[in-house]
């Protein structure tokens, strides 16, 4: 009996010792005179809701600078004196509260390098509202993010360590190439399977081709990775079909996100569009075959881009929709009288006899930062063939 009592004493002393160490680390351990903190992770995996929907908020071209010191561009004269990066912060908070997205995708030029001497501080401020919300998010880089105190590699490393961020990068060209899987609705036979894949690609910044400066482009190593990742996901989808023989399984759909448009987007000027073609398409002089690759892998239904702030249209190229987010940030250029805006993407599952199935429909619309937060240009981008 006495030995048992001694064991319990040792056990409690051991627990007290461990608790004391953890308390010390939590309260006293410093790095550069700052307490060390652990990244907060969202609830994973990404998953469709019980109602069979998954909503994404696209934020393009925040161009965040130094907060209150970074004044707005291209706003009405009556607004200029009290307009700054804080207007961008307010708009992002408002969009999160209004649309209640399941995920936020930032498609580049998140910060405007020339307007900040501390890229890390600018990133923390720019992404602050989404981190405070606890919503999972991811980002790619644009052509202005690295023009301050961090390289592109350092920027993506920092972003990947931020609260609730799912950003990462692979050992291929660029920084910020990755795939995120969205799983089926809870309780369905696809609850543990990816039904929607989100591809993020780094479209680069500036490059020189035969002595002429041009914008960056998606390289062959990235396209090889995209083909491989898509093929692997489709194989997994076939395996699910084999295991679940009593229910038909829809092929998984995919969306892609990057900053700089591909050259073919220029052709959309001559086609029927939903939205505004407000400026010329600023793209690379190099056509690396992105469209050809997307068509060949067959699962990407829509691509979401930024870069050209006064473009906010969606247009179809060979069966794939290309949609601009529209200028979001107030420190980025725009057009006087043209409201800043954000894009919302909604994926909906097909309702089976007793449960949710694969993706049936992908819709999108935009919200304006006006008095009514107007909802405009709602459209269906893709819908599962009725033959299924």
Buried (B, 14 or more C-beta within 10 A) or exposed (E): EEEEEEEEEEEEEEEEEEEEEEEEEEEEEEEEEEEEEEEEEBEEEBBBEEEBBBBBBBBBBBBBBBBEEBBBBBBEEEEEEEBBBBBBBEBBBBBBEBBEBBBBBBBBBBBBBEBBEBBBBBBBBBBBBBBEBEBBBBBBBBBBBBBBBBEBBBBBBBBBEBBBBBBBBBEBBBBBBBBBBBBBBEEBBBBEBBBBBBBBBBBBBEBEEEEEEBBBBBBEBBBEBBEEBBEEBBEBBEEBBEEEEEBEBBBBBBBBBBBBBBBBBEEBEEEEBBBBBBEEBBBBEBEBBBBEBBBEBBBBBBBBBBBBBBBBBBBBBEEBBBBBBBBBBBBBEBBEEBBBBBBBBBBBBBEBEEBBBBBBBBBBBBBBBEEEBEEBBEEEBBBBEEEE
